Amino acid sequence: MIIIEAQALKELLTQLQPYVKMHPWHGVPLQNEPGDIFNVYIEMVPTDMVKYEVDKASGILYLDRPQKFASNVPTLYGFLPRTYCGDKIAAHCMKQTGLNNIVGDGDPLDICILSEKPIAHGDILVDAVIVGGLRMIDDGEADDKIIAVLKGDPVMGQYKDLSECPQQVVDRIRHYFLTYKNVPGDSHIKCQIAGSYGKEEALEIIHLASEDYDAKYVNVLK
């Protein structure tokens, strides 16, 4: 068995970084500098007719499933690197909603990115400016959907808070997540949205998800 110290591993990974593709969840920093601009890995775009998702073990984008019904994601959709929806996210959700027995969904924090520009495919990194989010609960799991605008977008880039975004755009996102898991004939409601929030609350949730990540994983790249 080969045993390597954390600092030596960190130095080795730093040397290898120019030659290997980093894992989009674990190998990419959440931010390049402090502020409201975050790195986001895009898994899906509005033209996708199948569900793409990152394989957590390899970091490779794979086809999770064909969509059974007409349900296209209305925005760029992906996750924030080095975040995890665990105990702190669950506790915050219960505090804000008054609900009990909520757990984190065990995934990185999801994010929708508004942009006027069509982007043809996922498996890319983009810079996103946080504006707010939706407090979604999926079968008892805290599953917040952060909302951001694409940095520098000529139309959407003017919005600094969710309250400034067109209500029709926010309603479209809300409708998608309330219905995308619905099955005809099944009366069980899987997803609920317990409200929306602005930029400051979204940044707090990202902070908690980052702390949940640090509690779950030994992050030698920090």
N, C-alpha and C positions, 0 to 999 in steps of 0.2 A: 504494500500500500504506500502510495506517495502522499506525504503530508506537506502542505504548503501554507505558510503564514498569510494572513489576510493582506498585509501590506505588500508582500511579494506578489500575491495574486493580482492586487490592484495595479502594480507596476507592469506586470505581464500583460494584463488586459489593455492597459493604456498603449503599450507598444504594438499590440495586435490590432487595435481599433481601425487604423487606416486600411487594413487588409481583409477585414471580415465585416459582414453585415451584422449589426447589433440587434439583439432581441428588442422589438418595438415596445414591449411592456417593461422589461427590466434593464435594458441597455441604453435607453434614451432618457436624458434628464427631463424632469417635469417642466423646468424653466431654464433658459439660458442666462437670465438675469432677473432680479426682483421686479415685481410690477404686476400688471394684469394681463400680460401676454404669455401664453403657454404653448408648449409643444403638444400637438395632437396627432395621433396616428389614425388615419382614415381607413375604415374597413369597407364602407358602402357609400355609394352615390345614388342620387334619385333615379337614374336609369337602370339600376340593377333589378333584375327580375328573379334573382335567387339570393339566398342569405349567405353572405360571406362573414367569416369570423376568424380571428387569429387563433391558431393552435397554441395553447398555452405552453406546451413543452418545447416546441421547436421555434415558435415565433413566425412560422410561415402562414400566410393567409390561405385558408382553405374554404371549400364550398360546404357549408354546414347543411343546407337543405334547399331544395326548390321551394318557392313560395306556393302554398296550396291554393291561395285565393289572391285576388287583386289587392295588393297592399305594398305600395312603393314608399320607401322612406322619403320624406319631403325635403330633407336637407342632406348635406354631407354628414356622415355619422361615423363615430369612432370612439376612441377612449383617450384618457389622459395617462401618460406613462407614469409608472411608479406610484400609482394610487391603488387602493383596495377598499372595498366596501365591507367593513368588518364591524367590530363592537362599537367603535366610536360613532360611526355613521348610523348604526342602528339606534344607539342611545339618543343621538341628536334628533332623529326622526320621531322617536317616541316622545321626547320633550316638546317638540314643535307641534305635534298632532294630538297628543293626549292618548294615543293608542298604546296597547300593550302587546307583548310577545312578538315584537318585530326583530328580525335578524338582518344582518347585511347579506347581500346576495353573493358574496364571495368572488366578485369580478372586479376588474378595474372600473373606475368611474366613467360612465358613458357621457358623451357630449354630442350635441347637434351644432353644426356650424352654418350660419346663414351666409350666402354669397350670391351675388348677381351673376357671377361667371359660371358657366357650365364646366364641370370637371369630369373627365371621361371615365376615370377608374379610381379605385382605392389603392391600398398598399403604398401610401405616400405619407410624408410628414408635412404638416402645415402649421403656420403661426396663427393662433386664434386669440382674440380679445374677448374676455369673459363679460357677459352682460346680465346673466341671471340663470334661472333654471325652473324645472318642474319637480315637485316633490312626489315622485311616483312610488307606489307600493304594489309589488307584484306577488300575489299569493303569500302575503305576510313577510316579504323581503323588501328592505329599503333599496330602492333602485332609482336614485335621483338621475334626472336628465339635465345636465348642465347645458346652457345655451350660450353660444358665442357668435361673434362675427369674424369673418376672414380678415386678417390684418391687411389693411390697404385696399379693401374692396371699395370701388368707387361709389356704390349705392349703399350697401349695408354697413360699410365701415364708419358711417356717421353716428351710429347708435352706440351710446355709452352705457345704457341700462335697459333692462327688459321693458320698462315702462315706456320707452321711446320707440320700441319696435311696433310695426303695424299689428293691430290685434288679429287681423285675418291670418297673418303668418304664424303667430303664436297659437291660434285656434287650430290651424292645420297640423302643427306638431302635436298638440294635445289630442286631437282626434286620432291621429295615427297610433299613438301609444295606447289609447284607450280601446282600440279596435283590432290591432294587428295580430292579436292572439285569439280573437274570437272565432269560434267554429259554428257554422250554421246549425241550429237546432239545440245547441248547448247553452243553457241558461246561466251557467256558472260564470260570474264576472271575475276574470283573473287579475285585471289591472285596475287600479284607481289612482287618481291624481288628487292629492290632498291640498292642492294650492300651488301657486307660483311664487317666485321670489326674485329680488333684484340682485344687483352685482355683489353687494357686500355679503349677503347670505351665501351666494354661490362661492365666493372666495373662502368663506369660513368652511363650507362643506369640502372644498378641495383640500384645505389645510387638514381637516380631520381625516380625509381619505389618504392623505400622504402619511399621517401618523399611523393609521391602520396598516398601511403598507410596511412601514418601518417595523411595526410590531410583528408582522407576519413573516417578513423576509429579512435575511441578513444581507444588507445592501452594501457590498464592498466597494461599489463604484462611487459612493458619496465621498 
